[in-house]
Amino acid sequence: MRFRLRRTAGRTLTALGLTGAALLAPVGQASAAPQPIGRCTTSSGVVLAVDFSHWGGPVYRSCGTTPTTGYELLNQGGWRTTGTGHDGPAFICRIGYSGHQGGKQYPTSQQEDCVLTPPASAYWSYWHANPGENTWEYSQLGAMSYRPRPGSVDLWIFGGTNIEGTKGRPTVTPDQLRAHNSRPTGGDPAPQPKPKPDPVRTAQRPADGGQAPPPPSERPSEPASPSASASASPSASATPSPTPSASVTTDAAVAAPQGSAKVVDAAPAADAEHDSGSMVPVAATAGLVVVIGGAAVFAAKRRRREQ
């Protein structure tokens, strides 16, 4: 009898331990490899777009591979998100891109503490456009559950949107963001040609033994004008920004209709550290597993004493 009780208690604890480990372990997601925007086509890859116009910024778009989830697409190539303390990382509360404002996430902590679920009047809403369609569909699934189709577009906008998606609709169209090329284009930046060395010039030494003047190619050149170098890099934001990371030199601006934000191609960057959200739900789950396990052990010992 004692052996049977011990075996029953052992099985109970093992099951509880596996349950706790499954709850505490990070959920495996299909990874989206970041690509230059030209690698997305009408039938491959998925375009991710994030609208920062609420804070005076542009609409960034980037390319990711499929299959993947909307969450992983939004956490690759320099993108990073923050969840809420109440809902965990699945509810997108903040979004940031390493090439915009130094990776600053919006809304800021002063605007939204991301402890509870944000109100419907100010949150990141999730939209999709299927391949070949120029209309937006409000997502009925969370980012961790939705799997974008090859050739589709994912869009995140901040503001007030109802659950039917009839209010707060995007100001840009899917055709402004999606890939229109049927084959991948571009790729890694072309290597810059190395400058050719100046021809060797010889100068005669003056008869008096003094130092010969330097050849014309060795004369100090005038410093480049700041305005000329500044104009060579397109601005990644509709408004000037004091931070140097606000403009990405490899980005290409796409013209947008008057009244809508500028669309800018986000260059792939190193993956930022993903935020796992608040540890409160995880800690609560772990505590519950410990309590249940302790209760099972206590019940087994009590039964053994009564035998």
N, C-alpha and C positions, 0 to 999 in steps of 0.2 A: 504493500500500500504506500509506504513511504517513497519507494522508487517511482511509483506511478505519479505521485504528487510532485516529486522533484522534476520528473520528465515533463509534466503538464506545465509547471511553472517555467521551466527552461524554454519550452516552445512559446509560451506567452511572451516572455522577455525578448526572445529572438524576433518574433513578429513585430513587437513594439519598436525594437531597435531598427529593423529594416524600414518600418514606416517613418520613423524619425529621420533616418538617413535620407530617404527619398524626398521628404519635405524640405530638409535643410540643404540638400545638394542643389547646385545651380541647374536650371533647366537647359538641356542641350538644344541649341538652335542651329538651323542651317545657316552657314556663313555666307555672306555676300562679299565677294572680292571687289574692291573699288577699282574702277576703270576710268580712263579718260572719256569724256562725254561722247567722243566720236566712235567709241567701241559699241555703244548701244545702237540698235537698229530697229526697224519696224517690227521685227519678229524675234529679236533676241535681246537679253538684258532688260533692265527696268530703270526708268528715270525717276530719281528722287528729287523733289523740289520742296524747299522750305521758304516760306514768305516771312521776311523780317520787316515788312513795310510798316507794321504797327509801331516800330521804333525808328523809322526813317531809313531802314536798310533796304537792300534789294531782295529779289527772289533768287536764291541760289538753286542751281540744279546740278546733279551729279549722276553718274552711271554706276549701277551695281549688277552683279551677275545673278542668275536664277539657277536652281530654285533657292528661295530664301523666304524669310518672314519680313513683315513690315518693320518689326522691331530691329532685326539685325541690319536691315537696309539703312535704318536711321542711326546705326551705331557702327559705321565703317567709314573708312576713308577720311578721318578727321572729324566725323560727327560724334556727338556725345549727348546723352539724355539723362535726365534725373526724374525719378518717380516720386510718389508721395508716400508719406509715412503711413497713411491709412490704407492705401491700395498696393503699395510696393512699386517695383520698377515698371510693371505693365501699364500703369496709367502715366502717360507722358505729361510731365508737369513743366519741365524746362528743356530747351534745345539749344545747343551751341555748335559752332563750326570753328575749327582751329584757324581757318583763314579769314575769319570775320571778328573784328574787335578782340583779337588775341584769344579766341575760344570762349569768350564770355557767353554765359547761358542766359536765355530770356524765357520768361520774365525774371528779373533779378530777385534776390531774396527780400529786398525792400518792397517789391511789388507783390510778391506771392511767396509765402513761407513753405508751401508744398507739404504741409503737415496733413491737412484734410483734402478731400477732393475739391478741386477748384470749382467755382460757380459756372453755370452755363453761359454767363455773360462775358467770361474772360478765361478761355482755355484753348489749348491746341486741339483743333478739330482735324480729323483724318479723312482724306478724300482720295478716290480712285478714278481713273479713266482707262477703260479697256482698250486694247489695240484697235486703232482705226476710228475710235469714237471721240467726238469733240465736246462731250458733255461730262460733267462731274457727277460722281455718285458718292453720297455721304456713307462712310464706312459703317457697316452694321456689326463689324467684328473688331476686336482689339488688335493692336499691332503685333502681339505675340501669336495671335491665331490666324491672321490674314496672310495669305501667300500670294504675292503679286504675280500676274501672268507675264510671260515674255512679251516685250513690246508695249507694256502698259506704263502708266505714269502714276506715281504716288505723290500726294501733295499734303503738306501740313500748313495750316494758317491759324493765326491767333486772333481771337475775338469772341463775339457772341454767336453761337450757332445752336439751333434747336435740334432735337433728335431726329426730326424728319428731314433736316437738311434744306429747309425752305428759306431760312434766314442765315445771313452771314456767309453767303456763297463766295467762292473765290472770284477775284477780279481779273485773273488771267485765265486763258483758255487752255485746254490740254494741248491743242496744236501749237501753242507758243512754247511749250515745254518738251513735248515728245520728240523722239528721234525720227527724222524723215528719210534717212539714208537706208538703203536696203542692204548695204554691206558695211562692215566696220571700216572706219577711217581713222587716220591719225595713229596715235600710239605714244611711245616714249618720245620726248623732245629730241629733235635732231641734234647731233653733236655739233658744237660750234667749231668752225675751222680755226686752226691755230694761226696766229698772226705770223706773217713771213718776216724773217729777220731783215733789218735794214742792211743795205750793201755797205761793205767796209769801205770807209773813206780814209784816205791818208792826207795828212796836212804837213806842209813843209814847216820846219822849225825856223823861226825868224833868225836872221843873220846875227842879231845881237844876243842870241842864246835865251831869249825870253820864252814863256809858255805860249804855245800856239793856241789860237781860239778854237773852241769846239766846233765840229762840223754842224751843219744846220739841223740834222736829225737829233743831235744831242742837246740842243738848246732847250731850256725849260719851257714847257708849253703853258699857255694861260689856262686856269681852271675852268672846267665846263660850267656853263650857266645853269643855276639850279632850275630855272624854269624849263630849260630844254629837256633835262633828265626827268623832270616831273611829268612832262607831257607824254613821255614815251611809255608810261605805264598807265593802262586804263584804270579808272576808278571802279572799285567794286561796290560802291555805295552811292545812292542818290544824293546823300549829304556828305560833306567832308568830315573826316574822322581824325582825331588827334593821334590815334594809335597806328603804327606802321602796318600792322597786320590787317587793317581794314581793307587794304587793296592788295589783290593778289596779281602779280605780274603776268601769270600764265592764264588768267581768266579772260574770257572773251565775252563782251557784253552783247546781248541780243536786244534789238529794238522792241519796245513794247508800246501798245497804243497809249495815247495821251490819257492821263488819269490813273494809269496802273503803274505798279512798281517796275523798275528795271530788272531784267532777267540776266543773271550772270552765271557763267559756267564755273562750278567749284572744282578746282584742281584736286586730284586725289592726294591725300596726306596720310601720315602715319596714324593708325588707329589710336584714339584717345582712350584713357582708362574708363571703362563703363561703370556707371553708377548703379549700385544694387538697390537703391532706395533705402528706406528706413529699416533698421534691424529690429524694430518693435514686433512686427508680425513673426519674424523668424524666432526671436527670443520667446515669444508667447507659445509658439508651437513646440519649441524645445522643452519649455517648462511643463507643458501639458504632457508630453511624452514621459518625462521624468516622474511626474505625479502618478500617471497611470501605471508605469512600471513598478514604482514603489508600492502602490496599492496591491498589485498582483503578488508581489513577494510577501507582503504582510498577510494576505489572505491564504497563501500556500502554507506559511508557517503556522498560522492559527489552525488550519485544518489538520496539520500534522500533529499538533499538540492534543487535539480533541480525539485523535484515533487511539 
